Amino acid sequence: KNEVEQSPQNLTAQEGEFITINCSYSVGISALHWLQQHPGGGIVSLFMLSSGKKKHGRLIATINIQEKHSSLHITASHPRDSAVYICAVRSGGTYKYIFGTGTRLKVLA
Amino acid sequence: GAVVSQHPSRVICKSGTSVKIECRSLDFQATTMFWYRQFPKQSLMLMATSNEGSKATYEQGVEKDKFLINHASLTLSTLTVTSAHPEDSSFYICSAKIGPDEKLFFGSGTQLSVL
């Protein structure tokens, strides 16, 4: 079992739909990142969370430390949101990250 | 604009040759760079952590002599795949940690294909 699990693995949505991507982890963490990887491969960090909730535009990220769970929500989804979304956690005092396998999102027009 | 510049974006080489991948931090000093490898539809796997002016720390199972990492300056880290073989074909990507914050900046990645 991976230390960081994401669900779903693949997701197809219609434009405008509300999307939720989940991340569960089994280790104690000091920080969790949500990353976006576009088809070309480049990766952008969307959020860094250690507690609570963050919002940026149409994106919302939440984390529940007790339940070891984080969610990434996309409101009013758009085809340009199509990408792979990756959850990454930092455990311990180093800056080594453990990555989930990603959720492949496709938003249809 | 890009905070971390990675080159080349794509390289095709013959088996047995060496390939160098560069990651440059733009407008900031990256004391620590991370090098990852990613196979198709799989997660990023950390290969090594490089600190400026010191030897890289390699993850278990990563051959130091095959994947040479040099972090000679605060703005440049390089990964050299020596005597590349087809099984080294993969997507390689670097990231930099900037300052005391948790901000991560990634290069655009290098797709290596070894024939």
Interface residues (C-beta under 8 A of the other chain):
Chain A: A31 H33 L35 G40 G41 G42 I43 V44 S45 M48 I86 A88 R90 Y95 K96 Y97 F99 G100 T101 G102 R104
Chain B: T32 F34 Q38 K41 Q42 S43 L44 M45 L46 T49 F91 I93 S95 K97 E102 K103 L104 F105 F106 G107 S108 G109 Q111
